[in-house]
Each structure stands twice: as structure tokens, then as C-alpha cells.
Amino acid sequence: MRVLTAVTIGMGVLILVGTTVLLVTILHRASAPATTAAPLALTLHEPAGTAIDGVAAAGGRLAIALHGGGPDRVVLVDPHSGKVAGTIVLRP
């Protein structure tokens, strides 16, 4: 009978500790400021008639596929600085 009482008290303590940890974690995460990235304002100096064909992430950079206004090309942009890191011209 003493073993059953000890097990019951031990499980009650574990439930209280687990509930406390859960509540503290929820309150800590709720009070932390939300991390939102600032929108990227980017101007690509491309010829008239150029259109964006697609955008993809590529090794920490944005790869912007462009067509029209010359040969098809992919412009690599650093999203942190907003600067063009390079251009790849696609020739047939």
C-alpha cells in the first residue's frame, strides 16, 4: 500500500512539474517579439519589355528569371542588401 501511495504522489509531482514547464514555455514564446523580415524593395534596371518569368531561392540569394527585352537571363539578388550579385545570360 505504501508503494502505491508513493507512486501516486510521484506521478502527481511529475504532472505539476510538466504543467509548469508547459505554461512557462508558452508564456515565454508569447512574450518574445515576433521576427518578421522587412519587405525587399528592389529595382532592377532592365530594358523595356522585360518580364519576370519566375523567382526561386538559390543558396542564400534570390534567382529571378527574366525574359523579353533581350536574351533570357537569370538575375541573382542578395536579399539582405537588395543588390544584384550577378547575372546569368541564357543563350539558345
Backbone as ProteinMPNN parsed JSONL, in Angstrom:
{"seq_chain_A": "MRVLTAVTIGMGVLILVGTTVLLVTILHRASAPATTAAPLALTLHEPAGTAIDGVAAAGGRLAIALHGGGPDRVVLVDPHSGKVAGTIVLRP", "coords_chain_A": {"N_chain_A": [[0.822, -1.18, 0.0], [2.025, 1.206, 0.693], [3.78, 1.578, -1.376], [2.085, 2.059, -3.558], [0.967, 4.496, -2.748], [3.274, 6.104, -2.755], [3.96, 6.004, -5.479], [1.712, 7.252, -6.589], [1.884, 9.846, -5.479], [4.344, 10.598, -6.575], [3.706, 10.602, -9.352], [1.819, 12.635, -9.364], [3.431, 14.82, -8.679], [5.097, 14.853, -10.931], [3.199, 15.508, -12.911], [2.5, 18.109, -12.085], [4.984, 19.423, -12.357], [5.449, 19.1, -15.129], [3.227, 20.484, -16.195], [3.788, 23.063, -15.258], [6.215, 23.62, -16.592], [5.287, 23.565, -19.237], [3.441, 25.746, -19.241], [5.173, 27.898, -18.607], [6.865, 27.826, -20.843], [5.042, 28.416, -22.931], [4.22, 31.016, -22.173], [6.692, 32.325, -22.319], [7.334, 32.134, -25.061], [5.18, 33.509, -26.141], [5.598, 36.089, -25.215], [7.898, 36.872, -26.46], [9.292, 38.951, -28.996], [7.876, 39.05, -32.248], [9.494, 37.749, -35.074], [9.841, 39.249, -37.986], [10.546, 39.59, -41.367], [11.747, 42.407, -43.105], [10.118, 43.871, -45.91], [11.449, 43.421, -49.178], [12.642, 45.946, -51.086], [13.21, 46.422, -54.341], [14.77, 47.464, -57.288], [15.149, 46.593, -60.506], [17.266, 47.353, -63.072], [16.388, 46.997, -66.003], [15.874, 46.503, -69.562], [13.095, 47.956, -71.418], [10.109, 46.064, -71.792], [10.847, 43.807, -70.489], [10.034, 40.995, -68.527], [9.159, 39.279, -65.502], [9.796, 35.926, -65.164], [9.957, 33.961, -63.253], [10.668, 33.292, -59.765], [13.054, 32.16, -57.435], [14.6, 30.644, -54.562], [18.088, 30.52, -54.136], [20.723, 29.247, -52.812], [20.978, 31.125, -50.587], [20.467, 33.402, -51.944], [18.265, 35.267, -54.145], [16.973, 34.045, -57.111], [16.036, 35.434, -60.022], [14.202, 34.906, -62.782], [14.215, 36.251, -65.966], [12.573, 37.391, -68.944], [12.294, 38.621, -72.301], [12.978, 41.907, -73.716], [15.557, 41.493, -74.571], [18.057, 38.84, -74.46], [17.022, 35.829, -72.728], [17.47, 35.677, -69.198], [18.953, 35.189, -65.931], [18.818, 36.785, -62.915], [20.735, 37.222, -60.082], [20.074, 38.044, -56.773], [21.023, 39.536, -53.729], [19.218, 39.076, -50.891], [19.469, 40.395, -48.443], [20.876, 42.8, -48.737], [19.77, 43.803, -51.045], [21.068, 44.139, -53.411], [22.225, 43.476, -56.74], [23.747, 40.474, -57.331], [24.766, 39.08, -59.432], [24.502, 38.173, -62.932], [23.125, 35.833, -65.142], [23.25, 34.98, -68.402], [21.116, 33.45, -70.651], [21.562, 31.648, -73.463], [20.384, 30.419, -76.597]], "CA_chain_A": [[0.0, 0.0, 0.0], [2.916, 2.363, 0.733], [4.342, 1.74, -2.719], [1.035, 2.684, -4.362], [0.877, 5.889, -2.315], [4.479, 6.79, -3.233], [3.844, 6.13, -6.935], [0.671, 8.244, -6.853], [2.448, 11.154, -5.153], [5.374, 10.87, -7.585], [3.067, 10.954, -10.618], [1.22, 13.952, -9.173], [4.513, 15.797, -8.759], [5.504, 14.934, -12.34], [2.164, 16.245, -13.64], [2.641, 19.522, -11.725], [6.215, 19.938, -12.969], [5.223, 19.162, -16.572], [2.29, 21.571, -16.473], [4.502, 24.315, -15.018], [7.158, 23.812, -17.699], [4.488, 23.876, -20.414], [2.929, 27.11, -19.12], [6.293, 28.839, -18.701], [7.301, 27.833, -22.24], [4.041, 29.139, -23.718], [4.313, 32.434, -21.832], [7.962, 32.837, -22.829], [7.241, 32.276, -26.52], [4.178, 34.528, -26.455], [6.111, 37.412, -24.89], [9.031, 37.185, -27.329], [8.862, 39.708, -30.17], [7.763, 38.273, -33.485], [10.546, 38.054, -36.038], [9.324, 39.386, -39.342], [11.53, 40.166, -42.273], [11.299, 43.611, -43.793], [9.934, 43.598, -47.338], [12.584, 43.771, -50.018], [12.356, 46.921, -52.143], [14.255, 46.163, -55.324], [14.558, 47.978, -58.635], [16.052, 46.006, -61.488], [17.413, 48.244, -64.222], [16.319, 46.141, -67.185], [15.261, 47.194, -70.691], [11.636, 47.912, -71.551], [9.614, 44.804, -72.326], [11.322, 42.707, -69.651], [9.032, 40.467, -67.598], [9.657, 38.252, -64.592], [9.283, 34.599, -65.514], [9.879, 33.167, -62.029], [11.573, 33.649, -58.667], [13.374, 30.992, -56.616], [15.73, 30.786, -53.65], [19.251, 29.802, -54.655], [21.915, 29.369, -51.985], [21.002, 32.371, -49.839], [20.149, 34.502, -52.857], [17.065, 35.108, -54.955], [17.212, 33.917, -58.542], [14.876, 35.993, -60.724], [14.283, 34.579, -64.207], [13.638, 37.331, -66.768], [12.511, 37.183, -70.39], [11.924, 39.833, -73.03], [13.945, 42.983, -73.593], [16.893, 40.942, -74.824], [18.08, 37.389, -74.232], [16.551, 35.372, -71.414], [18.551, 35.767, -68.229], [18.646, 34.985, -64.514], [19.498, 37.785, -62.099], [20.9, 36.784, -58.697], [19.96, 39.196, -55.888], [21.241, 39.305, -52.303], [18.011, 39.607, -50.261], [19.776, 41.202, -47.266], [21.288, 44.138, -49.156], [18.966, 44.238, -52.186], [21.949, 44.408, -54.543], [22.372, 42.417, -57.735], [25.004, 39.749, -57.108], [25.263, 38.585, -60.705], [23.523, 37.899, -63.982], [23.441, 34.7, -65.997], [22.539, 35.121, -69.671], [20.771, 32.151, -71.244], [21.573, 31.722, -74.933], [19.948, 29.159, -77.212]], "C_chain_A": [[0.878, 1.259, 0.0], [3.519, 2.632, -0.646], [3.336, 2.449, -3.619], [0.891, 4.159, -4.008], [2.082, 6.68, -2.836], [4.431, 7.006, -4.733], [2.825, 7.205, -7.288], [1.193, 9.65, -6.57], [3.512, 11.542, -6.184], [4.777, 11.284, -8.917], [2.394, 12.319, -10.517], [2.259, 15.06, -9.277], [4.972, 15.959, -10.211], [4.486, 15.703, -13.178], [2.275, 17.737, -13.344], [3.874, 20.145, -12.375], [6.032, 20.086, -14.481], [4.299, 20.296, -16.963], [2.968, 22.924, -16.289], [5.476, 24.618, -16.161], [6.399, 24.209, -18.973], [3.982, 25.31, -20.363], [4.037, 28.148, -19.242], [6.79, 28.94, -20.14], [6.332, 28.619, -23.112], [4.122, 30.635, -23.439], [5.598, 33.054, -22.371], [7.895, 33.071, -24.337], [6.242, 33.354, -26.912], [4.712, 35.93, -26.195], [7.294, 37.813, -25.761], [8.537, 37.953, -28.549], [8.857, 38.825, -31.417], [8.861, 38.709, -34.441], [9.928, 38.065, -37.428], [10.392, 40.064, -40.188], [10.928, 41.402, -42.945], [11.123, 43.289, -45.273], [11.109, 44.13, -48.146], [12.122, 44.727, -51.106], [13.51, 46.843, -53.133], [13.852, 46.745, -56.665], [15.597, 47.354, -59.54], [16.092, 46.93, -62.697], [17.533, 47.388, -65.483], [15.641, 46.907, -68.31], [13.734, 47.049, -70.697], [11.229, 46.599, -72.21], [10.066, 43.594, -71.53], [10.219, 42.305, -68.683], [9.676, 39.391, -66.724], [8.983, 36.935, -64.934], [9.138, 33.721, -64.277], [10.902, 33.646, -61.018], [11.792, 32.398, -57.832], [14.539, 31.337, -55.692], [16.881, 29.943, -54.177], [20.457, 30.1, -53.784], [22.018, 30.68, -51.234], [20.738, 33.592, -50.693], [18.82, 34.236, -53.541], [17.474, 35.034, -56.414], [15.94, 34.362, -59.25], [15.074, 35.726, -62.211], [13.536, 35.657, -64.985], [13.6, 36.927, -68.234], [11.995, 38.463, -71.039], [12.951, 40.915, -72.808], [15.37, 42.533, -73.816], [16.868, 39.441, -74.587], [17.54, 37.041, -72.844], [17.728, 35.341, -70.454], [18.028, 35.498, -66.824], [19.489, 35.987, -63.739], [19.533, 37.264, -60.671], [20.948, 38.014, -57.796], [20.217, 38.752, -54.456], [20.052, 39.904, -51.554], [18.286, 40.492, -49.044], [20.13, 42.641, -47.652], [20.436, 44.675, -50.298], [19.797, 44.525, -53.419], [22.019, 43.194, -55.461], [23.746, 41.784, -57.555], [25.596, 39.227, -58.409], [24.129, 38.343, -61.68], [24.031, 36.736, -64.831], [22.597, 34.855, -67.251], [22.357, 33.753, -70.274], [20.691, 32.302, -72.753], [21.144, 30.371, -75.5], [21.065, 28.406, -77.887]], "O_chain_A": [[0.522, 2.263, -0.617], [3.737, 3.783, -1.025], [3.71, 3.352, -4.368], [0.709, 4.987, -4.9], [1.922, 7.806, -3.308], [4.815, 8.07, -5.218], [3.059, 7.994, -8.204], [0.955, 10.559, -7.365], [3.567, 12.695, -6.613], [5.274, 12.213, -9.554], [2.398, 13.081, -11.484], [2.011, 16.104, -9.88], [5.209, 17.078, -10.666], [4.869, 16.469, -14.063], [2.156, 18.552, -14.259], [3.813, 21.264, -12.884], [6.426, 21.104, -15.05], [4.548, 20.994, -17.946], [2.745, 23.837, -17.084], [5.545, 25.751, -16.637], [6.837, 25.099, -19.701], [4.087, 26.027, -21.358], [3.859, 29.168, -19.908], [7.105, 30.035, -20.606], [6.763, 29.411, -23.95], [4.094, 31.439, -24.371], [5.586, 34.196, -22.831], [8.355, 34.103, -24.827], [6.437, 34.041, -27.914], [4.32, 36.871, -26.885], [7.657, 38.989, -25.793], [7.472, 37.642, -29.082], [9.725, 37.972, -31.601], [9.123, 39.902, -34.596], [9.545, 37.027, -37.968], [11.051, 41.005, -39.745], [9.75, 41.422, -43.301], [11.9, 42.515, -45.832], [11.684, 45.169, -47.821], [11.304, 44.364, -51.951], [14.651, 47.161, -52.797], [12.729, 46.544, -57.127], [16.796, 47.567, -59.357], [15.052, 47.249, -63.274], [18.631, 47.1, -65.958], [14.909, 47.862, -68.05], [13.17, 46.15, -70.073], [11.93, 46.09, -73.085], [9.703, 42.465, -71.863], [9.554, 43.155, -68.092], [10.6, 38.693, -67.142], [7.756, 36.842, -64.985], [8.288, 32.83, -64.25], [11.875, 34.317, -61.363], [10.849, 31.659, -57.549], [15.355, 32.206, -55.998], [16.689, 28.806, -54.608], [21.143, 31.1, -53.995], [23.082, 31.299, -51.251], [20.786, 34.716, -50.192], [18.312, 33.115, -53.518], [18.239, 35.872, -56.893], [14.888, 33.741, -59.097], [15.999, 36.255, -62.827], [12.372, 35.943, -64.704], [14.48, 36.213, -68.713], [11.341, 39.281, -70.393], [13.711, 40.869, -71.841], [16.3, 43.145, -73.291], [15.799, 38.834, -74.519], [17.594, 37.849, -71.916], [18.85, 35.019, -70.845], [16.827, 35.57, -66.564], [20.71, 36.036, -63.884], [18.499, 36.906, -60.108], [21.755, 38.919, -58.014], [19.701, 37.725, -54.014], [19.879, 41.123, -51.572], [17.416, 41.268, -48.65], [19.729, 43.586, -46.972], [20.384, 45.888, -50.503], [19.29, 45.099, -54.382], [21.891, 42.05, -55.025], [24.772, 42.462, -57.618], [26.796, 38.961, -58.482], [22.957, 38.312, -61.306], [25.208, 36.669, -65.186], [21.368, 34.863, -67.178], [23.309, 32.983, -70.4], [19.829, 33.021, -73.258], [21.49, 29.319, -74.963], [20.838, 27.332, -78.444]]}, "name": "protein", "num_of_chains": 1, "seq": "MRVLTAVTIGMGVLILVGTTVLLVTILHRASAPATTAAPLALTLHEPAGTAIDGVAAAGGRLAIALHGGGPDRVVLVDPHSGKVAGTIVLRP"}
